[in-house]
């Protein structure tokens, strides 16, 4: 099928954001409107947080999840795909690894949930994040995402593209992202700029997978069971992890970020926690995922937090 841009089916996806915005000024208007919305600080109640190289999909009837969200995107892009008839919605945090397979899985999962008795409706795609970075990482990712969505068997309507120059502000000659995160209300379909102080369970373990080079975009949620699912996965021990942990913050920032000038303030602290986790668990297949079982979490009815669950 095709990617629908500005209401028209495209034979080829746009080669870059500039071409997209020139040919379809409607995206400029909707992005300007989007960045003008106040950023919500979203707490853990009813939140399903998606980390880098993760995705999650659910339906409005899900009593465990009200909001799916992700943040800390600089050169990454958050993709939100929603079926207007059923309200089935997926959110993924893409960073350039596993893009094509990640898009395929996300579309497949949203489609599966949308098929359950709701034939009518459109598939709407929103892209948020990425900015005019000096290495053009965001542009390359945008290009790959467009091609991946264009290849799908369903018609997908690009409704929001708050990316590239439309998500960039210049301060003292340095390009910064305007927005670092977004959420979607699964009950209403409303998409909004957001930040998430609570990033869900086992953050360091989840970050360790992509820091050590795990390429897949993992699906972390089973909405039929209401379970958050982490793993199982393995990673290779990180050479020099002890040495990394001895480095000052500035060195970690310069060498372990694609955009050291514009990272959020907690970046180095999170990286340190992840490095420490890798140091303590060099072989997660042995020490973390015993019997090759995932770690499951379900929503605690009293506190609203995710709590470990034997499944």
Rosetta silent file (secondary structure, phi, psi, omega in degrees, C-alpha in Angstrom):
SEQUENCE: XXXXXXXXXXXXXXXXXXXXXXXXXXXXXXXXXXXXXXXXXXXXXXXXXXXXXXXXXXXXXXXXXXXXXXXXXXXXXXXXXXXXXXXXXXXXXXXXXXXXXXXXXXXXXXXXXXXXXXXXXXXXXXXXXXXXXXXXXXXXXXXXXXXXXXXXXXXXXXXXXXXXXXXXXXXXXXXXXXXXXXXXXXXXXXXXXXXXXXXXXXXXXXXXXXXXXXXXXXXXXXXXXXXXXXXXXXXXXXXXXXXXXXXXXXXXXXXXXXXXXXXXXXXXXXXXXXXXXXXXXXXXXXXXXXXXXXXXXXXXXXXXXXXXXXX
SCORE:     score description
SCORE:     0.000 S_00000001
   1 L     0.000 -153.122 -173.560    0.000    0.000    0.000 S_00000001
   2 L  -138.952  163.569  170.758    1.164    3.572    0.412 S_00000001
   3 E   -89.225  129.678  179.080    2.120    6.303    2.769 S_00000001
   4 E   -99.389  120.819 -177.318   -0.449    9.100    2.683 S_00000001
   5 E  -124.739  125.688 -177.361    1.148   12.532    3.029 S_00000001
   6 L    59.783   31.178  177.618   -0.881   15.739    3.100 S_00000001
   7 L    83.144    0.956 -176.518   -3.949   13.659    2.262 S_00000001
   8 E  -122.997  132.683  176.620   -2.423   12.211   -0.917 S_00000001
   9 E   -63.825  134.843 -176.147   -1.035    8.710   -1.482 S_00000001
  10 L  -104.508  140.809  173.963    2.667    8.865   -2.357 S_00000001
  11 L   -78.738  -33.429  179.378    4.487    6.710   -4.875 S_00000001
  12 L  -131.692  141.098  174.577    7.771    7.436   -3.101 S_00000001
  13 L   -70.009  157.013 -179.502    8.371    8.603    0.467 S_00000001
  14 L   -64.914  143.450 -177.498   10.001   12.053    0.836 S_00000001
  15 L   -72.937  -24.692 -179.823   13.833   11.943    0.739 S_00000001
  16 L  -160.996  172.272 -175.356   14.218   14.334    3.694 S_00000001
  17 H   -66.892  -37.106 -178.083   12.300   16.591    6.076 S_00000001
  18 H   -59.135  -46.250  177.889   12.940   19.750    4.079 S_00000001
  19 H   -59.250  -43.653  179.653   11.272   18.270    0.983 S_00000001
  20 H   -58.301  -48.841 -174.710    8.348   17.124    3.120 S_00000001
  21 H   -71.696  -32.826  178.142    7.813   20.568    4.668 S_00000001
  22 H   -68.041  -44.171 -176.791    8.218   22.434    1.357 S_00000001
  23 H   -75.540  -27.054 -174.202    5.733   20.229   -0.465 S_00000001
  24 L  -135.276   78.966 -177.028    3.268   20.060    2.444 S_00000001
  25 L   -59.350  -17.093  178.991    3.236   23.244    4.577 S_00000001
  26 H   -55.553  -31.412  179.959    0.370   21.731    6.607 S_00000001
  27 H   -71.094  -29.793  175.094    3.045   19.875    8.630 S_00000001
  28 H   -62.597  -45.501 -177.484    4.679   23.176    9.573 S_00000001
  29 H   -63.994  -47.224 -176.716    1.402   24.412   11.015 S_00000001
  30 H   -68.450  -33.931  177.767    0.616   21.262   12.989 S_00000001
  31 H   -69.120  -41.372  179.028    4.189   21.048   14.369 S_00000001
  32 H   -61.143  -40.212  178.041    4.119   24.720   15.406 S_00000001
  33 H   -65.349  -42.044 -176.490    0.838   24.059   17.181 S_00000001
  34 H   -65.592  -45.500 -178.240    2.252   20.929   18.833 S_00000001
  35 H   -69.466  -17.415  179.624    5.418   22.570   20.224 S_00000001
  36 L   -81.189  -11.850  178.366    3.282   25.396   21.658 S_00000001
  37 L   -72.682  137.714  177.571    1.420   22.949   23.957 S_00000001
  38 L   -62.894  135.505  178.826    2.725   22.992   27.528 S_00000001
  39 L   -70.955  126.517  179.080    4.849   19.931   28.301 S_00000001
  40 E   -86.521  138.226  170.009    3.086   17.680   30.821 S_00000001
  41 E   -93.551  113.354 -172.490    5.027   16.078   33.647 S_00000001
  42 L  -102.163  127.141  178.811    3.480   12.600   33.793 S_00000001
  43 L   -83.923  178.949 -173.751    3.646   10.504   36.965 S_00000001
  44 L   -73.119  -20.241 -176.177    3.788    6.694   37.234 S_00000001
  45 L   -62.781  120.436  176.512    0.036    6.108   37.768 S_00000001
  46 L    71.498    9.289 -178.112   -1.403    4.493   34.640 S_00000001
  47 E   -95.699  137.223  167.929    1.825    5.106   32.709 S_00000001
  48 E  -114.892  107.781 -175.510    3.538    2.621   30.419 S_00000001
  49 E   -92.648  133.297 -178.207    6.999    4.045   29.761 S_00000001
  50 L  -110.442  121.408  178.576    8.849    2.982   26.610 S_00000001
  51 L   -86.641  175.977  175.527   12.643    3.220   26.593 S_00000001
  52 L   -53.763  139.208 -177.755   15.008    3.543   23.646 S_00000001
  53 L    58.233   36.369  173.383   14.697    0.550   21.270 S_00000001
  54 E  -133.560  161.989  173.745   11.379   -0.485   22.811 S_00000001
  55 E  -145.603  159.882  175.975    7.746   -0.362   21.705 S_00000001
  56 E  -150.281  146.622 -176.044    4.353   -0.989   23.304 S_00000001
  57 E  -136.247  138.827  176.189    0.854   -1.386   21.887 S_00000001
  58 E  -155.197 -173.905 -178.208   -2.563   -1.378   23.555 S_00000001
  59 L  -126.807  161.004 -178.230   -6.262   -0.516   23.225 S_00000001
  60 L   -59.362  -26.939 -177.187   -8.513    2.063   24.952 S_00000001
  61 L   -74.886   -7.905 -177.201  -10.205   -0.688   27.005 S_00000001
  62 L   -63.998  115.576 -176.262   -6.917   -1.496   28.784 S_00000001
  63 L   -83.098   -5.967 -179.104   -7.595   -0.815   32.463 S_00000001
  64 L   -94.116  -20.210 -172.807   -3.876   -0.903   33.341 S_00000001
  65 L  -130.331  124.816  173.804   -2.607    1.783   30.993 S_00000001
  66 L  -102.712  -34.917 -175.728   -3.843    5.342   30.426 S_00000001
  67 E  -134.381  132.833  167.730   -0.728    6.810   28.836 S_00000001
  68 E  -107.038  135.432 -178.194    2.110    5.352   26.786 S_00000001
  69 E  -154.404  167.132  176.385    5.093    7.658   26.595 S_00000001
  70 E  -154.450  153.347  175.704    8.806    8.093   26.053 S_00000001
  71 L  -147.583 -159.716 -174.638   11.319   10.897   26.447 S_00000001
  72 L    60.186   28.663  176.143   15.061   11.651   26.458 S_00000001
  73 L   -90.129  126.886  169.707   14.973   11.775   22.656 S_00000001
  74 L  -111.261  -77.018  176.622   17.607   13.979   21.045 S_00000001
  75 L   -88.294   -5.885  178.086   18.464   12.406   17.672 S_00000001
  76 L   -76.601  167.367  176.541   15.915    9.612   18.264 S_00000001
  77 E  -131.853  132.349  173.982   12.323    9.744   16.973 S_00000001
  78 E   -90.022  127.650  176.786    9.142    8.673   18.761 S_00000001
  79 E  -112.170  130.298  177.485    6.627    7.072   16.387 S_00000001
  80 E  -121.727  122.975 -179.554    2.968    6.792   17.387 S_00000001
  81 E  -118.793  124.655 -176.144    0.638    4.729   15.194 S_00000001
  82 E  -133.626  139.008  175.332   -3.082    4.776   15.947 S_00000001
  83 E   -95.279  120.411 -171.444   -6.124    3.212   14.317 S_00000001
  84 L   -68.488  -25.995 -178.358   -8.954    5.763   14.434 S_00000001
  85 L   -75.041  -51.535 -174.502  -11.741    3.166   14.465 S_00000001
  86 L   -92.194  -21.048 -174.110  -10.621    0.910   17.311 S_00000001
  87 L    80.506    0.480  176.527   -8.293    3.319   19.108 S_00000001
  88 L   -57.073  133.335 -173.588   -5.562    0.635   19.053 S_00000001
  89 E  -142.412  141.391  176.612   -2.303    2.523   19.491 S_00000001
  90 E  -127.648  146.952  175.657    1.408    1.780   19.482 S_00000001
  91 E  -131.219  133.821  178.245    4.385    3.887   20.499 S_00000001
  92 E  -133.201  148.908  179.519    8.017    3.133   19.662 S_00000001
  93 E  -112.567  100.565 -175.867   11.302    4.897   20.466 S_00000001
  94 E   -95.534  138.206  177.819   13.555    4.532   17.410 S_00000001
  95 L  -126.737    7.301  179.543   17.266    5.394   17.436 S_00000001
  96 L   111.791  -18.248  177.318   18.379    3.935   14.102 S_00000001
  97 L   -93.788  139.143  174.412   18.858    0.319   15.193 S_00000001
  98 L    58.600   29.118 -172.409   16.367   -2.338   14.054 S_00000001
  99 H   -62.324  -51.493 -173.062   14.182    0.290   12.361 S_00000001
 100 H   -63.743  -45.423  179.673   12.667   -1.767    9.556 S_00000001
 101 H   -67.026  -37.834  179.127   11.853   -4.804   11.700 S_00000001
 102 H   -62.455  -44.264  178.603   10.590   -2.520   14.495 S_00000001
 103 H   -63.529  -45.555 -179.909    8.192   -0.703   12.156 S_00000001
 104 H   -56.710  -47.602 -178.381    6.956   -4.004   10.713 S_00000001
 105 H   -65.921  -41.239 -179.091    6.231   -5.413   14.204 S_00000001
 106 H   -63.169  -47.498  179.193    4.576   -2.235   15.410 S_00000001
 107 H   -60.931  -43.642 -178.649    2.268   -2.032   12.380 S_00000001
 108 H   -60.963  -45.129 -178.008    1.478   -5.735   12.684 S_00000001
 109 H   -67.132  -43.890  179.754    0.586   -5.464   16.398 S_00000001
 110 H   -64.107  -40.990  179.703   -1.605   -2.355   15.963 S_00000001
 111 H   -61.715  -44.551  178.310   -3.300   -3.993   12.992 S_00000001
 112 H   -55.222  -47.812 -177.725   -3.975   -7.175   14.992 S_00000001
 113 H   -71.122  -33.719 -179.216   -5.675   -5.211   17.764 S_00000001
 114 H   -70.918  -30.916 -176.793   -7.584   -2.994   15.315 S_00000001
 115 H   -66.306  -24.247 -173.054   -8.944   -6.012   13.433 S_00000001
 116 L   -67.310   73.274  172.688  -10.791   -7.229   16.528 S_00000001
 117 L    87.055    8.047  179.594  -14.237   -6.085   15.392 S_00000001
 118 L  -128.110   78.285 -177.588  -13.358   -2.620   14.049 S_00000001
 119 L   -67.879  -31.064 -174.223  -12.940   -2.751   10.273 S_00000001
 120 L   -81.911  148.592  174.794  -13.492    0.999    9.792 S_00000001
 121 L   133.665  163.648  178.933  -10.851    3.603   10.468 S_00000001
 122 L  -111.641  155.507  173.133   -7.546    5.039    9.313 S_00000001
 123 E   -96.405  114.925 -176.082   -4.031    4.325   10.491 S_00000001
 124 E  -108.095  131.744 -177.308   -2.543    7.638   11.618 S_00000001
 125 E  -112.666  130.389  173.475    1.169    8.134   12.144 S_00000001
 126 E  -120.631  134.563  177.341    2.763   10.855   14.286 S_00000001
 127 E  -119.145  126.765 -177.070    6.528   11.414   14.443 S_00000001
 128 E  -134.538  134.889  177.720    8.005   13.483   17.275 S_00000001
 129 E   111.830 -177.002 -172.325   11.642   14.155   18.139 S_00000001
 130 L    72.810  150.484  178.778   14.862   14.375   16.228 S_00000001
 131 L  -153.351 -178.992 -178.353   16.237   17.831   15.446 S_00000001
 132 L   -79.681   75.702 -178.330   18.683   19.530   13.081 S_00000001
 133 L   -83.543  156.160 -171.709   21.762   17.892   14.599 S_00000001
 134 L   -66.832  -23.492 -179.064   25.216   18.475   13.110 S_00000001
 135 L   -92.512   -4.173 -176.627   25.706   14.806   12.119 S_00000001
 136 L    62.742   27.047  177.027   22.306   14.496   10.409 S_00000001
 137 H   -60.543  -43.240 -176.916   21.479   11.433   12.541 S_00000001
 138 H   -64.669  -38.737  179.522   17.830   12.536   12.766 S_00000001
 139 H   -62.751  -43.767 -179.173   17.553   13.003    8.990 S_00000001
 140 H   -63.386  -42.331  179.282   18.905    9.547    8.324 S_00000001
 141 H   -65.497  -41.838  177.463   16.502    8.039   10.843 S_00000001
 142 H   -57.853  -46.570  179.908   13.572    9.973    9.340 S_00000001
 143 H   -57.831  -47.427 -178.715   14.490    8.654    5.879 S_00000001
 144 H   -67.140  -37.044  177.726   14.630    5.051    7.120 S_00000001
 145 H   -65.425  -45.137  179.705   11.360    5.380    9.032 S_00000001
 146 H   -58.057  -45.599  179.802    9.561    6.821    5.984 S_00000001
 147 H   -64.963  -40.066 -179.437   10.800    3.966    3.815 S_00000001
 148 H   -66.176  -42.840  178.782    9.872    1.361    6.410 S_00000001
 149 H   -70.018  -33.823 -179.871    6.322    2.692    6.838 S_00000001
 150 H   -63.637  -29.393 -177.135    5.953    3.088    3.062 S_00000001
 151 L   -77.847  -10.905 -172.265    6.635   -0.644    2.597 S_00000001
 152 L   -70.268  161.810 -174.194    3.754   -1.760    4.819 S_00000001
 153 L   -83.914   -4.845  178.639    0.680   -3.538    3.451 S_00000001
 154 L  -112.665  162.866  175.951   -1.760   -0.972    4.849 S_00000001
 155 L   -81.087  127.439 -178.072   -2.360    2.674    4.018 S_00000001
 156 E  -121.633  128.191 -173.807   -0.716    4.863    6.670 S_00000001
 157 E  -100.649  113.149  177.457   -1.579    8.536    7.047 S_00000001
 158 E   -76.311  112.386 -175.523    1.197   10.849    8.281 S_00000001
 159 E  -106.198  -24.404  179.690   -0.674   13.367   10.469 S_00000001
 160 E  -143.483  132.611  176.687    2.119   14.953   12.535 S_00000001
 161 E  -135.409   80.172 -179.360    5.823   15.419   11.813 S_00000001
 162 E   -93.838   73.656 -169.915    7.289   17.442   14.665 S_00000001
 163 L  -141.726  172.784  175.122   10.856   16.664   13.645 S_00000001
 164 H    56.550 -135.269 -175.183   14.003   18.156   12.128 S_00000001
 165 H   -63.100  -24.209 -178.886   13.984   21.952   11.826 S_00000001
 166 H   -76.735  -11.798  175.724   10.415   22.106   13.244 S_00000001
 167 H  -117.869   32.750 -175.765   11.742   20.655   16.525 S_00000001
 168 E  -127.735  137.592  173.933   14.895   22.797   16.650 S_00000001
 169 E  -129.692  143.495 -179.148   15.770   25.966   18.492 S_00000001
 170 E  -105.405  123.500  176.331   19.141   27.745   18.266 S_00000001
 171 E  -124.438  124.131 -178.765   20.740   29.022   21.478 S_00000001
 172 L    49.333   41.241  177.495   24.165   30.681   21.368 S_00000001
 173 L    78.347    0.992  179.558   24.780   29.127   17.984 S_00000001
 174 E  -106.367  132.712  176.484   23.961   25.596   19.211 S_00000001
 175 E   -78.091  128.935  177.224   21.007   23.638   17.802 S_00000001
 176 E  -123.382  149.422  169.266   18.780   22.181   20.537 S_00000001
 177 E   -70.412  143.704  174.070   15.680   20.003   20.374 S_00000001
 178 L   -78.016  -48.572 -179.428   12.552   21.913   21.492 S_00000001
 179 L  -111.528  140.840  178.641   10.784   18.754   22.703 S_00000001
 180 L  -111.063   -5.346 -176.521   12.441   15.720   24.268 S_00000001
 181 L  -165.060  166.149  179.931    9.395   13.524   24.784 S_00000001
 182 E  -154.891  156.899  176.059    5.744   12.783   24.090 S_00000001
 183 E  -133.569  163.188  174.158    2.883   10.709   25.370 S_00000001
 184 E  -129.984  131.605  175.514   -0.391    9.424   23.990 S_00000001
 185 E   -80.544  114.391 -172.664   -3.593    9.078   25.998 S_00000001
 186 L   -72.089  -18.936  179.609   -4.787    5.608   25.018 S_00000001
 187 L   -78.083  -39.286 -173.430   -8.400    6.393   25.973 S_00000001
 188 L  -109.622  -18.810 -176.866   -8.773    9.520   23.802 S_00000001
 189 L    84.899    0.330 -179.670   -5.885    9.284   21.320 S_00000001
 190 L   -66.340  132.820  178.032   -4.630   12.729   22.360 S_00000001
 191 E  -111.358  136.584 -173.609   -0.879   13.157   21.752 S_00000001
 192 E  -149.002  152.166  174.098    1.026   15.728   23.806 S_00000001
 193 E   -64.668  138.585 -175.284    4.571   16.870   24.686 S_00000001
 194 E  -154.817  159.378  172.295    5.625   15.187   27.923 S_00000001
 195 E  -133.334  148.586 -170.162    8.375   14.326   30.322 S_00000001
 196 L  -130.321   97.501  178.716    8.452   11.264   32.594 S_00000001
 197 L   -60.618  -33.421 -179.341   10.402   11.356   35.872 S_00000001
 198 L  -101.475  117.489 -174.376    9.482    7.684   36.460 S_00000001
 199 L  -105.395   22.421  173.522   10.738    5.449   33.660 S_00000001
 200 L    80.808  179.215 -173.732    9.318    2.184   34.942 S_00000001
 201 L   -70.622  151.608  170.142   10.980   -0.935   36.353 S_00000001
 202 L    53.649   47.364 -178.294   14.541   -2.132   35.717 S_00000001
 203 H   -58.762  -44.318 -176.496   15.668    0.936   33.825 S_00000001
 204 H   -65.056  -40.758  178.029   19.383    0.061   34.029 S_00000001
 205 H   -62.493  -43.966 -178.029   18.839   -3.480   32.713 S_00000001
 206 H   -66.425  -38.063  178.290   16.747   -2.184   29.815 S_00000001
 207 H   -71.057  -32.164 -178.440   19.340    0.473   28.969 S_00000001
 208 H   -58.759  -32.582 -176.989   22.170   -2.079   29.211 S_00000001
 209 H   -63.871  -46.112 -178.666   20.744   -3.904   26.187 S_00000001
 210 H   -82.837  -25.153  177.306   21.151   -0.991   23.780 S_00000001
 211 H   -66.312  -30.599  179.602   24.337    0.351   25.385 S_00000001
 212 L   -94.290    7.898  171.073   25.987   -3.024   24.643 S_00000001
 213 L    99.769    9.011  175.479   24.674   -3.050   21.072 S_00000001
 214 L   -61.412  124.100 -169.283   21.391   -5.013   21.191 S_00000001
 215 L   -90.786  -21.778 -171.342   19.759   -4.053   17.881 S_00000001
 216 L   -73.861  148.944  168.693   16.133   -5.104   18.240 S_00000001
 217 L   -92.845  105.507 -171.927   13.204   -2.848   19.045 S_00000001
 218 E   -85.605  139.197  174.072   11.566   -5.001   21.735 S_00000001
 219 E   -84.162  117.842 -169.938    7.825   -5.181   22.356 S_00000001
 220 L  -104.618    7.368 -172.888    7.540   -4.771   26.139 S_00000001
 221 E  -141.805  137.479  173.917    3.822   -5.123   26.804 S_00000001
 222 E  -112.656  102.990 -173.305    1.085   -7.745   26.534 S_00000001
 223 L   -74.928  -20.058  178.335   -2.203   -5.870   26.700 S_00000001
 224 L   -70.482  -28.197  179.046   -4.323   -9.035   26.758 S_00000001
 225 L  -104.863  -12.425 -176.435   -2.700   -9.957   30.100 S_00000001
 226 L    68.867   31.245 -176.582   -1.871   -6.425   31.282 S_00000001
 227 E  -113.383  130.541  169.613    1.743   -7.462   31.796 S_00000001
 228 E   -81.605  132.549 -171.445    4.911   -5.441   31.261 S_00000001
 229 E  -126.262  121.808  178.849    7.531   -7.876   29.964 S_00000001
 230 E  -116.139  120.448  177.325   11.287   -7.376   30.153 S_00000001
 231 L    81.018 -164.680   -1.998   13.576   -9.819   28.361 S_00000001
 232 L   -78.427  147.254  172.562   14.870  -12.385   28.223 S_00000001
 233 L  -149.907  163.157  176.503   17.927  -11.130   26.379 S_00000001
 234 L  -121.606  160.943  169.963   21.666  -11.439   26.641 S_00000001
 235 L  -142.417  160.344  179.033   24.428   -8.963   25.942 S_00000001
 236 L   -80.091  144.707  176.420   28.171   -9.292   25.640 S_00000001
 237 L   -56.048  140.984 -177.146   30.268   -8.151   28.596 S_00000001
 238 L   -87.632  117.157  179.466   31.365   -4.577   27.988 S_00000001
 239 L   -66.492  137.236  176.325   35.120   -4.317   27.685 S_00000001
 240 L    77.189   17.519 -177.675   36.591   -1.567   29.810 S_00000001
 241 H   -61.926  -36.372  179.671   33.447   -1.080   31.904 S_00000001
 242 H   -63.056  -41.279 -179.073   35.599   -0.560   35.038 S_00000001
 243 H   -65.815  -42.288  177.954   37.580    2.101   33.214 S_00000001
 244 H   -57.233  -44.333 -175.956   34.415    3.863   32.022 S_00000001
 245 H   -66.354  -21.041  178.832   33.093    4.039   35.576 S_00000001
 246 H   -83.710  -11.592 -174.621   36.286    5.782   36.714 S_00000001
 247 L   -74.996  150.192  173.636   35.901    8.561   34.138 S_00000001
 248 L   -67.799  160.231 -177.751   34.636   12.029   35.049 S_00000001
 249 H   -51.486  -42.343 -175.165   31.112   12.994   33.947 S_00000001
 250 H   -59.679  -40.054 -179.413   32.423   15.151   31.106 S_00000001
 251 H   -67.507  -43.598  178.317   34.247   12.202   29.476 S_00000001
 252 H   -60.780  -45.190 -179.596   31.175    9.974   29.718 S_00000001
 253 H   -61.052  -46.862 -176.205   29.024   12.721   28.219 S_00000001
 254 H   -65.612  -36.056 -170.840   31.434   13.397   25.326 S_00000001
 255 H   -99.970  -21.024 -175.388   31.965    9.749   24.375 S_00000001
 256 H  -112.182   13.127  175.538   28.671    8.010   25.129 S_00000001
 257 L  -123.550  146.188  173.975   26.235   10.532   23.665 S_00000001
 258 L   -77.036  -22.199 -175.375   25.478   11.307   20.012 S_00000001
 259 L  -138.931   70.722 -173.285   24.712   14.907   21.078 S_00000001
 260 H   -59.269  -25.781 -176.905   26.755   15.784   24.198 S_00000001
 261 H   -72.895  -23.063 -169.250   25.855   19.491   24.051 S_00000001
 262 H  -124.915   17.502  179.480   22.106   19.014   24.390 S_00000001
 263 L   -69.267  149.660  173.397   21.536   15.968   26.614 S_00000001
 264 L   -63.555  156.732 -172.416   19.067   16.300   29.497 S_00000001
 265 L   -59.391  -26.314 -176.252   20.767   16.878   32.890 S_00000001
 266 L   -88.484    4.281 -174.287   20.225   13.310   34.151 S_00000001
 267 H   -55.352  -52.194 -174.711   21.943   11.674   31.151 S_00000001
 268 H   -64.977  -39.711  179.237   25.302   10.925   32.799 S_00000001
 269 H   -59.519  -42.248  179.090   23.680    9.632   35.991 S_00000001
 270 H   -66.734  -41.306  179.454   21.592    7.174   33.941 S_00000001
 271 H   -63.569  -42.533  177.930   24.613    6.039   31.931 S_00000001
 272 H   -59.789  -44.455  179.449   26.591    5.465   35.148 S_00000001
 273 H   -61.487  -38.292  179.884   23.758    3.383   36.612 S_00000001
 274 H   -69.222  -44.561  178.258   23.655    1.341   33.399 S_00000001
 275 H   -60.722  -40.668  179.357   27.444    0.813   33.332 S_00000001
 276 H   -63.321  -40.411  179.548   27.339   -0.265   36.978 S_00000001
 277 H   -62.632  -42.857 -179.981   24.578   -2.738   36.137 S_00000001
 278 H   -65.859  -38.117  177.735   26.652   -4.187   33.286 S_00000001
 279 H   -62.372  -42.962 -178.482   29.654   -4.440   35.618 S_00000001
 280 H   -76.168  -27.023 -177.196   27.559   -6.339   38.192 S_00000001
 281 L  -130.564   71.172 -177.087   25.785   -8.503   35.584 S_00000001
 282 L   -66.981  -24.585 -178.422   28.180   -9.206   32.719 S_00000001
 283 L  -125.718   79.829 -174.425   26.172  -12.307   31.678 S_00000001
 284 H   -60.464  -27.039  179.161   22.453  -11.524   32.131 S_00000001
 285 H   -61.660  -26.821 -178.383   21.436  -14.842   30.555 S_00000001
 286 H   -92.427  -47.549 -170.104   23.010  -16.500   33.614 S_00000001
 287 H   -96.779  -24.379 -172.812   22.355  -14.072   36.491 S_00000001
 288 L  -104.220  -48.897 -178.954   19.303  -12.050   35.461 S_00000001
 289 L  -105.345   68.104  178.807   17.113  -14.237   33.252 S_00000001
 290 H   -63.285  145.298 -176.883   17.490  -17.579   34.975 S_00000001
 291 H    59.389   17.503  176.552   15.659  -20.386   33.102 S_00000001
 292 H    57.688   33.588 -179.102   15.452  -17.938   30.182 S_00000001
 293 L   -99.633  142.223  174.478   12.254  -16.439   31.629 S_00000001
 294 L   -65.967  161.071  166.876   11.103  -12.844   31.115 S_00000001
 295 E   -92.775  122.738  179.490   10.620  -10.550   34.104 S_00000001
 296 E  -105.315  146.080  174.953    6.916   -9.751   34.316 S_00000001
 297 E  -133.166  141.815  171.424    5.311   -6.788   36.044 S_00000001
 298 E  -129.997  161.952 -174.993    1.675   -5.998   36.553 S_00000001
 299 E   -70.302  124.053  175.621   -0.104   -2.919   37.816 S_00000001
 300 L   -74.756  125.258 -174.271   -0.573   -2.955   41.583 S_00000001
 301 L   -64.496  -27.141 -175.638   -4.241   -2.126   42.214 S_00000001
 302 L   -87.623  -46.749 -174.855   -3.477   -0.178   45.386 S_00000001
 303 L   -93.076  -21.761 -176.569   -0.381    1.843   44.515 S_00000001
 304 L    81.398   -2.989 -179.525   -0.784    2.032   40.723 S_00000001
 305 L   -88.169  162.850  174.716    2.911    1.116   40.333 S_00000001
 306 E   -78.233  128.202  177.181    4.294   -1.837   38.360 S_00000001
 307 E  -124.627  147.879 -175.790    5.098   -4.709   40.707 S_00000001
 308 E   -57.639  146.105 -174.349    6.949   -7.976   39.941 S_00000001
 309 E  -143.582  129.402  176.004    4.659  -10.858   39.025 S_00000001
 310 L   -84.404  119.529 -177.725    5.294  -14.581   38.645 S_00000001
 311 L  -120.696    0.000    0.000    3.599  -15.672   35.453 S_00000001
